[in-house]
């Protein structure tokens, strides 16, 4: 816990703890030399494969994170998923519902792929009352429908949670 300045058992001199700096480097320089991944400084690491310049931190450019996510999504578990299988339609959402709210509500039921949640917005930027959630496993779909379909919302409506109908059909397979 407090190693600096203490004398460990069996030694005669106190231990001095300091952070090392790379030779010839000032504060914050040269620390990511040869470091693979998105933090590299252009050394051909994984950051280059994802379409962005490595490192950068603040001010690294607009859209760097979104670009990274789009580039790596297909490589993640569930990155390529079918939108109709294991997909839910959710109706009766309040105007202030966001995609993050839907994620928080549905993620306890099971794994959701990247970009697998969407609260639909109207022209005014507020939720239009509907949303969609994609799960990786059918058991999560069943559990979410069983637990949340018909749940009373504070604004007086009830949630309509059902399996999303294939494109061209109006009614879902599950729920009510």
Residue, then its C-alpha position, 0 to 999 in steps of 0.5 A: x500500500x505504502x511502499x515508498x520510503x519503507x524498509x522491507x523486512x530483511x533490508x537495511x535501506x528504504x525502498x524508493x519508488x519513482x515512475x520511469x520516463x523513456x530515454x529522451x522523452x519529455x512528459x507524455x512523449x514516447x510512451x506508446x512506442x510500439x504499442x499495438x491497437x487504437x493507441x498506437x501512433x501510426x505504427x501499423x497497429x490495429x488503430x490503422x486497420x480500423x480506419x482512424x489515426x491512432x491516439x489523438x485523445x481530445x480533438x483527434x477529429x470529429x467522428x473518430x469514435x463513430x468511425x471506429x465503431x462502424x469499422x469494428x462492428x462486423x468483427x464483434x460477436x453478433x456484429x452481423x445479425x438478421x434484423x427479423x430473427x430475435x427482434x422485438x417491436x416496442x410500442x407505447x413509449x413516452x416522448x422522452x424515451x431514448x435509445x439508451x433508455x431502451x438499452x437499459x430496459x432490455x439489456x438485463x434479458x440477454x445479449x444485444x448486438x452492437x446497434x441492436x437497439x433503436x428508439x424511433x424519433x419524430x421530426x421534432x427529435x422526440x421519441x415517436x412512441x415506438x422502438x426496436x430491440x434485437x437480441x442474440x438469443x431467442x430465450x431473451x426475446x421470450x423473457x423480455x416479452x413475458x416480463x414487459x408486455x402490458x407493463x403500465x407506464x407512468x404516463x398512463x399507457x402500457x408497453x406493447x412488447x412483441x416479436x417484430x413482424x417480418x417486413x410487409x406484415x403488420x402484426x408481430x408473432x408474440x405478445x398480445 
